[in-house]
């Protein structure tokens, strides 16, 4: 189904509003998580909640928002590592931060791949619907003259078969003449052709 210009403008306005909401929502969520991360000791896995920001960014129609959010969350995890109060064993601190980074990027990559596949599926469905709208199929009984082969349309007018089929389908015609009609209509020309082909 095709959108009109006003529907398309309304759709773009709605998408713009959603994007603004998501920018602010992701930013606010990142700030809250960073404040909590800076308040707790290093041994606690304070970077893992950034996955919520990545999942929130997926609501945006633009894929780049998810990538930007992933990069910013990565930087904030590093900032949290540098400025959080000391605590815990260093190997636990490093492994928690590494796991948080891994979780963020795996979530981003897998969800972006799924989003891309979903977009391809939606495009295929849209293309199929458009193709179905464009297809014209002749169905039912067609009243045709037994002599001249004209077809009667729904209004009762008689049309040449080529005109009728062209109006009701995507078919075009090119004209030629079959051998039987050539013999009947142009016997002298057909005899010449027959004698040349025998040679």
Helices and strands as residue ranges (DSSP letters): H 5-39, H 50-57, H 63-83, H 90-134, E 151-152, E 158-159, H 161-168, H 179-185, H 187-198
